[in-house]
């Protein structure tokens, strides 16, 4: 399969999975719990998050397509495995933070995601340097998300008790 075909598969798939994760529970401005939290001054406006995540997911899809297209490359299977593990944690973060209201657990997910994303970036860069570079904005953003999550946890020690947890899916309806 050519790079273009891999990209046409990977980019929409990553976008779809990210969208489904984001819609699995009320989040951002749709979350009464999130709106009730005290947030640090460096918190971006809610409207910025979907724009940033869309751009990041496109870059992730392109980077993954580069690696999948590198047939026979040493370390390809490991790189794809690392990516899959990191992306799985990425998809889990929204339900943990917005659905379960577990700020500490969400921070742990972010830390593990960052460690795996760094390993993925290194593995990708060894195979295709541009794939590694496409991962860098993601590393920056999830690092920033970690700082935000940590500060929200500090500012809201009783956050889990503010509003009952979301138990229903927002994907349909």
C-alpha positions in Angstrom: 0.0 0.0 0.0 1.3 3.5 -0.8 1.8 6.3 1.7 -1.2 8.1 0.4 -3.4 5.0 0.9 -2.1 4.5 4.4 -2.8 8.2 5.1 -6.3 7.9 3.7 -6.8 5.0 6.2 -5.0 6.3 9.2 -6.0 10.0 9.4 -9.8 9.4 9.3 -9.5 6.4 11.7 -7.6 8.4 14.2 -10.0 11.4 13.9 -13.0 9.1 14.3 -11.6 7.3 17.3 -10.7 10.7 18.9 -14.1 12.0 18.1 -15.8 9.0 19.7 -13.7 9.3 22.8 -14.5 13.0 23.1 -18.2 12.3 22.7 -18.3 9.3 25.0 -19.0 11.5 28.0 -20.0 15.2 28.4 -16.8 17.2 28.1 -15.7 20.8 27.9 -18.6 23.2 27.8 -21.0 20.3 27.7 -19.8 19.1 31.2 -21.5 20.7 34.2 -18.8 19.1 36.3 -16.0 20.7 34.3 -17.7 24.1 34.2 -18.0 24.0 38.0 -14.2 23.5 38.5 -11.8 26.2 39.4 -9.3 26.3 36.5 -5.8 27.8 36.2 -5.4 31.1 34.4 -3.5 29.4 31.6 -6.5 27.3 30.6 -7.3 27.9 27.0 -10.9 28.7 25.9 -13.1 25.6 25.4 -13.4 26.3 21.6 -9.6 25.8 21.2 -9.6 22.2 22.3 -11.4 20.6 19.3 -9.3 22.7 16.9 -6.0 21.6 18.5 -7.0 18.0 18.8 -8.2 17.8 15.2 -4.8 19.2 14.0 -2.9 16.8 16.3 -4.9 13.8 15.2 -4.2 14.6 11.6 -0.5 14.8 12.3 -0.6 11.6 14.3 -2.4 9.8 11.4 0.2 11.1 8.9 3.1 10.0 11.1 1.6 6.6 11.6 1.0 6.3 7.9 4.7 7.0 7.3 5.7 4.2 9.6 3.1 1.7 8.2 4.4 2.5 4.7 8.0 1.7 5.8 7.7 -2.0 5.0 10.7 -3.9 6.2 12.0 -1.1 8.4 13.8 -2.3 11.5 11.7 -1.4 14.6 8.5 -0.9 12.7 6.4 -3.4 14.7 7.7 -1.9 18.0 7.0 1.7 16.8 3.4 0.8 15.8 2.9 -1.1 19.2 4.2 1.9 21.1 1.9 4.2 19.1 -1.1 2.0 19.7 -0.5 1.9 23.5 0.0 5.7 23.7 -3.1 6.3 21.6 -5.1 3.9 23.6 -4.3 5.9 26.7 -5.1 9.1 24.8 -8.6 7.7 24.1 -9.0 6.7 27.8 -8.2 10.1 29.2 -11.5 11.8 28.4 -13.7 9.1 30.1 -11.4 9.1 33.1 -11.2 12.9 33.5 -14.7 14.0 32.3 -16.7 10.9 32.9 -15.3 9.4 36.2 -14.1 12.8 37.5 -10.8 11.2 38.6 -8.3 14.0 38.2 -5.4 12.0 39.8 -6.1 9.0 37.6 -6.3 11.2 34.6 -2.9 12.7 35.5 -1.4 9.3 35.8 -2.9 8.4 32.3 -1.3 11.5 30.9 2.1 10.7 32.4 2.0 7.2 31.0 0.8 8.6 27.7 3.6 11.1 27.6 6.3 8.4 28.4 4.9 6.1 25.6 4.5 9.1 23.2 8.2 10.0 23.8 9.2 6.4 23.1 7.0 6.4 20.0 8.5 9.6 18.8 12.0 8.2 19.1 11.0 5.0 17.4 9.2 6.8 14.6 12.2 9.2 14.1 14.6 6.2 13.7 12.4 4.9 10.9 11.3 8.1 9.3 12.6 11.4 10.7 9.5 13.4 9.5 7.2 11.0 11.4 9.1 11.8 14.5 8.8 15.6 13.9 5.1 15.2 13.3 4.8 13.8 16.9 6.5 16.8 18.5 3.4 19.1 18.7 1.5 16.2 20.3 4.3 15.8 23.0 4.1 19.6 23.7 0.3 19.5 23.9 0.0 16.5 26.2 2.7 18.0 28.4 0.6 21.1 28.6 -2.5 19.0 29.3 -0.6 17.4 32.1 0.2 20.7 33.7 -3.4 21.8 33.4 -4.7 18.5 34.9 -2.2 18.8 37.8 -3.2 22.4 38.5 -7.0 21.6 38.3 -6.4 18.8 40.8 -4.6 21.3 43.1 -7.4 23.9 42.8 -10.2 21.3 43.2 -9.3 18.8 45.9 -12.9 17.7 46.2 -13.6 17.7 42.5 -15.0 14.2 42.4 -17.9 15.2 44.7 -18.9 18.4 42.7 -21.4 16.8 40.3 -22.4 13.1 39.9 -20.4 11.1 37.3 -21.6 10.9 33.7 -22.9 7.4 33.2 -24.4 7.7 29.7 -22.8 7.9 26.3 -23.0 11.1 24.3 -22.0 9.4 21.1 -25.6 8.8 20.1 -28.3 11.3 20.9 
